[in-house]
Amino acid sequence: MKTYFLLALLAAGQAAAAGDAKVGEALFKRCASCHQVGTYAQGGFGPQLNAVVGRRAASTKDYKYSEAMRKSGLVWDEKTLAAFLRAPHDVVPGTSMRFWGIKDEQQVADLLSYLRSLH
């Protein structure tokens, strides 16, 4: 019985870590006031986020990035994106992003799942 319980906890933790793209899409509405996605996405108050996973920070041509972001040298892998979503100003001190971060780990996982789906 204990083994079954431990396996169930492990599976639940893995599911939470994987995230839900549909939930992430709904959460992204908070981000959409600054960031666009989709076929006609372009930079506005923030850069467009199509294919952001794996992209070098400050690399889109249609957005004027902060000096801190340009000099960061980051590549937006999932680990870096998760850290940035949690605390943007800790990851890139001096970023112009006006967002305090997400403390809920499930929401971070859901947003990452959604961002992975954007091509």
C-alpha positions as CSV (number, residue, x, y, z in Angstrom):
1,M,0.0,0.0,0.0
2,K,2.8,2.4,0.8
3,T,4.5,1.8,-2.5
4,Y,1.2,2.6,-4.4
5,F,0.9,5.8,-2.4
6,L,4.4,6.9,-3.2
7,L,4.0,6.1,-6.9
8,A,0.7,8.1,-6.9
9,L,2.5,11.1,-5.3
10,L,5.4,10.8,-7.8
11,A,3.0,10.7,-10.8
12,A,1.0,13.7,-9.4
13,G,4.3,15.6,-9.1
14,Q,5.3,14.8,-12.6
15,A,1.9,15.8,-14.0
16,A,2.2,19.1,-12.2
17,A,5.7,19.7,-13.5
18,A,4.5,19.0,-17.1
19,G,1.9,21.7,-17.0
20,D,-1.3,22.0,-18.9
21,A,-1.1,24.1,-22.1
22,K,-4.9,24.9,-22.1
23,V,-4.6,26.3,-18.6
24,G,-1.5,28.1,-19.6
25,E,-3.3,29.7,-22.5
26,A,-5.9,31.1,-20.2
27,L,-3.2,32.3,-17.8
28,F,-1.4,34.0,-20.7
29,K,-4.3,36.5,-21.0
30,R,-2.5,38.4,-18.2
31,C,0.6,38.5,-20.4
32,A,-1.3,39.5,-23.5
33,S,-1.5,43.2,-22.5
34,C,2.2,43.4,-23.4
35,H,3.1,40.3,-25.4
36,Q,1.5,39.0,-28.6
37,V,1.5,35.5,-30.0
38,G,0.1,34.0,-33.2
39,T,0.4,34.5,-36.9
40,Y,0.5,38.3,-36.8
41,A,2.3,38.8,-33.5
42,Q,4.7,41.7,-33.3
43,G,6.5,43.6,-30.6
44,G,4.5,46.2,-28.7
45,F,4.9,46.9,-25.0
46,G,6.9,43.7,-24.9
47,P,8.4,41.4,-27.5
48,Q,6.3,38.8,-29.4
49,L,6.6,35.3,-27.8
50,N,6.2,32.9,-30.7
51,A,8.9,30.2,-30.6
52,V,10.4,31.8,-27.4
53,V,11.5,28.5,-26.0
54,G,15.1,28.0,-27.3
55,R,15.4,31.6,-28.5
56,R,18.2,33.9,-27.5
57,A,17.0,36.7,-25.3
58,A,16.7,40.2,-27.0
59,S,16.8,38.6,-30.5
60,T,13.6,39.7,-32.2
61,K,14.0,42.7,-34.5
62,D,10.6,44.4,-33.8
63,Y,11.2,45.3,-30.2
64,K,13.5,47.6,-28.4
65,Y,15.0,45.6,-25.5
66,S,16.5,47.1,-22.3
67,E,20.2,47.2,-22.1
68,A,20.1,44.6,-19.3
69,M,18.2,42.2,-21.5
70,R,20.5,42.8,-24.5
71,K,23.6,42.1,-22.3
72,S,22.1,39.1,-20.4
73,G,23.4,36.5,-22.9
74,L,20.4,34.3,-22.0
75,V,18.8,31.6,-24.1
76,W,15.2,31.0,-23.1
77,D,15.3,27.3,-22.2
78,E,12.6,26.0,-19.9
79,K,14.7,26.4,-16.8
80,T,15.6,30.0,-17.5
81,L,12.0,30.9,-18.6
82,A,10.7,29.3,-15.4
83,A,13.1,31.3,-13.2
84,F,12.2,34.5,-15.2
85,L,8.5,33.9,-14.7
86,R,9.0,33.5,-11.0
87,A,11.2,36.5,-10.5
88,P,12.1,38.5,-13.7
89,H,14.1,41.1,-11.8
90,D,16.3,38.5,-10.1
91,V,17.1,36.8,-13.4
92,V,17.8,40.0,-15.4
93,P,18.4,42.9,-13.0
94,G,17.5,46.1,-14.8
95,T,14.9,44.5,-17.1
96,S,12.2,46.8,-18.2
97,M,9.5,44.2,-17.8
98,R,7.0,45.5,-15.3
99,F,5.9,42.2,-13.8
100,W,6.6,41.0,-10.2
101,G,6.5,37.3,-11.0
102,I,4.4,34.2,-10.4
103,K,4.8,32.3,-7.1
104,D,2.5,29.4,-8.0
105,E,4.6,26.6,-9.4
106,Q,1.7,25.0,-11.2
107,Q,0.9,28.2,-13.0
108,V,4.6,28.5,-14.0
109,A,4.4,24.9,-15.4
110,D,1.1,25.6,-17.2
111,L,2.5,28.8,-18.8
112,L,5.7,26.9,-19.9
113,S,3.6,24.2,-21.5
114,Y,1.7,26.9,-23.4
115,L,4.8,28.7,-24.5
116,R,6.3,25.4,-25.7
117,S,3.3,25.0,-28.0
118,L,3.9,28.3,-29.8
119,H,5.8,28.0,-33.0
